Amino acid sequence: MSKNRTTRFGVIVYDGVEPIDIGGTVGVLSMARRLLPNIETAVIAAQAGAVRLASDLTIVAPYGFKEAPTCDLLIVCGGPGWRVEVKNEQMLSFLRRQRPETLASVCTGALILAAAGLLDDRSATTRRAAVGGEDSAPLQLLQNYPGGIKAREAVVVDSGIVTGGGVSLAIDTTLYLIGRFYGRSARDEVARLIEYDRAYAANDAALGTLEMGIAPARS
């Protein structure tokens, strides 16, 4: 697989995204460009402009849903704002318009995909533990959604739509997605570049990556 192929990753944000999900997606892709120079990243929100993340950090999304460029993959970030987004028809409609194989999520972004009906009859994962004042773990909430979602404890579940585990596992999920487009060797080079190769191997050994009969990365 060519390291020079062009791939555009869209990262979907909204008010209340956890900053670590930005670091685990946009940050990893930024570093990956040192080895894979034609990776492109588009940060997308409902409307272009300021997006207030959890802990009051503000970023600027260059693209809104209407003017977003065509992306090879769209990654829905997680964070406490998911509770609003699962009822946000603008977000859900945008996701429903995408081809399922171009969608992915990190952490509680999976709950937004579930609310859009996109994980029906699929296996998926998300954050395993409840935090703060949460009554239930997101993984349990995912299991409770209608549509026959099979909630799995894993680093990554690839059932055509890729879902990743919680918090720092956004890094692992983004590395997995890089491997989908550029192959495992390139993925492992990026992991070494960001000094995450040992953590990546340890997480995979502890929780595993579930590929549900998905075709290998394209050449």
Beta strands, then each sheet from edge to edge (+ up, - down):
strand 1: 7-12
strand 2: 39-44
strand 3: 49-52
strand 4: 58-61
strand 5: 73-76
strand 6: 103-105
strand 7: 123-124
strand 8: 150-151
strand 9: 156-158
strand 10: 162-164
strand 11: 209-211
sheet 1: 2+ 1+ 5+ 6+ 10+ 9- 11-
sheet 2: 3+ 4-
sheet 3: 7+ 8+
end
